[in-house]
Amino acid sequence: DRIAPIIDVVIPVYNAPELTRRCIDSAVTHLSPSIRTIHIQNDASGEETQAMLDRLPYPQVKVFHAPVNQGFGKSVNDAVSRSDAELVLVLNSDLEISSNFLPLLCAALAADPRLAVVSPSETAMPQEEINRYQRQPGSYITTYRFRGYGFLIRRTVFQALGGFDPQFGRGYYEDTDLGRRLDQQGWRMGLHPEAIVQHKTGASFGRGKAYR
């Protein structure tokens, strides 16, 4: 049997303390059997968010307070640089997790060595819609537009490409750009329809007053 990969989680945070706490609590509750460390990158949030993060009771959570606001992409890059895990799960702070979907995503990456990144689905897809797509090894569906709300990626691939391009600032097309560069390098991207997260779209980092 293949030894389970070491997985670290990265959550970039900018304000929205209630949603952020819900995300962190749900990640600890459901993903703990599969993960090692949760790296929280606080992108110069206000005092309320900073205080909430400093009071977190979880030993596997490490919080880094950035002194200045850098934007979504640079925050993710910095947090990933503090990890030496084989795989990194990046989560938007407005996601809520209700089950441990990581074994499904890991199985897809193990089955396809050219699959660089695989994401959970934002919603439960109807079976008739799922059946329209060809399943790849590991049961994932190929996608050609990478979306950064939540994804499990091979850390060395992410870093070899230089991570997210910081020119996108507070977070508008850095995920699309990374997907384009992955495709140019011959990597595949995927979505696993049975791995599901709840996403409060636009409620966290970068869309208007906050990221993404």
C-alpha positions in Angstrom: 0.0 0.0 0.0 1.1 3.5 -0.8 2.0 5.6 2.3 -0.4 8.4 2.8 1.1 11.7 1.6 1.8 14.5 4.1 -0.7 17.3 3.6 -0.7 20.8 5.0 -3.6 23.3 4.7 -3.2 26.9 3.8 -6.0 29.4 4.6 -5.4 33.1 3.6 -7.5 35.4 5.8 -8.6 39.0 5.4 -11.3 40.0 8.0 -14.7 38.2 8.0 -13.9 36.7 11.4 -17.1 34.7 11.8 -16.9 33.0 8.4 -13.2 32.5 8.9 -13.7 30.8 12.3 -16.3 28.6 10.8 -14.0 27.5 8.1 -11.1 26.8 10.5 -13.3 24.9 12.9 -14.8 22.7 10.1 -11.3 22.0 8.7 -10.0 20.8 12.1 -13.2 18.8 12.7 -13.3 16.9 9.4 -9.8 17.0 7.9 -7.7 16.2 11.0 -7.2 12.5 10.1 -5.6 13.5 6.8 -3.6 16.7 7.6 -0.5 17.7 9.5 -0.5 21.5 9.9 -3.0 24.4 9.1 -1.1 27.5 8.1 -3.2 30.6 8.5 -1.9 33.7 6.7 -3.6 36.8 8.1 -3.2 39.5 5.6 -3.2 42.5 7.9 -6.8 42.0 9.0 -8.5 44.2 11.7 -8.1 43.8 15.4 -11.2 41.6 15.8 -10.0 39.0 13.3 -6.4 39.1 14.6 -7.7 38.5 18.2 -9.9 35.6 17.1 -7.0 34.0 15.3 -4.7 34.4 18.4 -7.3 32.7 20.5 -7.6 29.6 18.4 -7.2 26.5 20.6 -5.9 24.1 18.0 -2.2 22.9 18.3 -2.1 22.0 14.6 -2.9 25.6 13.6 0.0 28.1 13.0 -1.0 31.7 12.5 1.2 34.2 10.7 0.3 37.9 10.9 1.5 39.7 7.8 2.5 43.4 8.6 1.0 44.8 5.4 -1.9 43.7 3.1 -0.4 41.7 0.2 -3.5 40.2 -1.6 -4.7 36.7 -2.0 -1.9 35.3 -4.3 1.0 36.6 -2.4 -0.6 35.4 0.9 -1.0 31.9 -0.5 2.6 31.9 -1.8 4.0 33.0 1.5 2.1 30.4 3.4 3.0 27.6 1.0 6.7 28.6 1.3 6.5 27.6 5.0 5.4 24.1 4.2 7.5 21.1 3.2 4.5 18.8 2.7 4.0 16.7 -0.5 0.6 18.2 -1.0 -1.0 21.5 0.0 -4.7 22.1 0.4 -5.6 25.8 -0.2 -8.9 26.9 1.2 -10.8 30.2 0.9 -11.8 31.4 4.3 -15.5 31.4 3.4 -15.6 27.7 2.7 -17.3 25.3 5.2 -16.3 21.6 5.2 -18.8 18.9 6.2 -16.7 15.7 5.5 -13.2 14.6 4.9 -12.9 14.8 1.1 -9.1 14.5 1.1 -8.9 10.7 0.5 -10.9 11.2 -2.7 -8.6 14.0 -3.9 -5.5 12.1 -2.9 -6.6 9.0 -4.8 -7.0 11.1 -8.0 -3.5 12.5 -7.7 -2.1 9.1 -6.9 -3.8 7.6 -10.0 -2.7 10.2 -12.5 0.9 11.4 -12.2 0.2 14.3 -14.6 -2.6 15.6 -12.5 -1.2 18.7 -10.7 -4.2 20.0 -8.9 -7.7 18.7 -8.0 -10.5 20.6 -6.4 -13.6 19.7 -4.5 -17.0 20.7 -6.0 -18.7 23.9 -4.6 -22.1 22.2 -4.8 -23.5 18.7 -5.0 -23.8 18.1 -8.8 -26.8 16.2 -10.0 -26.0 12.7 -11.1 -27.2 13.3 -14.7 -24.8 16.2 -14.9 -21.9 14.2 -13.6 -22.7 11.4 -16.1 -22.1 13.9 -19.0 -18.4 13.9 -18.2 -15.8 11.2 -18.7 -14.2 10.1 -15.5 -10.4 10.0 -15.4 -8.2 7.6 -13.3 -9.1 8.3 -9.7 -12.6 9.3 -10.7 -11.9 13.0 -11.3 -13.3 15.1 -14.1 -10.9 17.1 -16.3 -11.3 20.8 -16.0 -9.7 23.5 -18.2 -10.3 26.5 -16.0 -8.7 26.3 -12.6 -10.6 28.1 -9.9 -8.8 28.9 -6.6 -11.6 28.7 -4.0 -10.2 25.4 -2.8 -7.7 23.0 -4.3 -5.2 20.3 -3.4 -1.9 20.8 -5.4 1.5 19.1 -5.6 3.6 21.6 -3.6 6.7 21.2 -5.7 4.7 21.9 -8.9 3.1 25.0 -7.4 6.5 26.3 -6.3 8.3 25.4 -9.5 5.9 27.6 -11.4 6.5 30.4 -8.9 3.0 30.1 -7.3 0.5 32.7 -8.0 1.7 35.8 -9.9 1.7 38.7 -7.5 0.9 41.2 -10.2 -2.8 40.3 -9.8 -2.7 42.0 -6.4 -5.8 41.6 -4.3 -7.0 38.6 -6.2 -8.9 38.7 -9.5 -7.4 36.3 -12.1 -4.4 34.8 -10.4 -6.1 31.3 -10.4 -6.9 31.5 -14.1 -3.3 32.5 -14.8 -1.9 29.6 -12.8 -4.2 27.2 -14.6 -2.9 28.6 -18.0 0.7 28.0 -16.9 0.0 24.5 -15.6 -1.6 23.7 -19.0 1.4 25.1 -20.9 3.7 22.8 -18.8 1.6 19.7 -19.7 -0.1 19.3 -16.3 -3.7 18.4 -15.9 -6.3 19.9 -13.6 -9.3 18.2 -12.2 -12.5 18.4 -10.2 -13.9 15.6 -8.0 -17.7 15.7 -8.0 -18.0 13.5 -4.9 -15.8 15.8 -2.8 -18.0 18.7 -1.8 -17.5 21.9 0.1 -19.9 24.8 0.9 -18.7 28.1 -0.5 -20.1 31.5 0.4 -19.0 33.0 -2.9 -17.5 36.4 -2.6 -17.7 36.6 1.2 -14.0 36.4 1.9 -10.7 37.6 0.4 -10.7 39.9 -2.7 -14.1 40.6 -4.2 -14.8 44.1 -3.1 -14.0 44.6 0.6 -12.4 41.3 1.0 -10.5 38.7 -1.0 -12.0 36.2 -3.4 
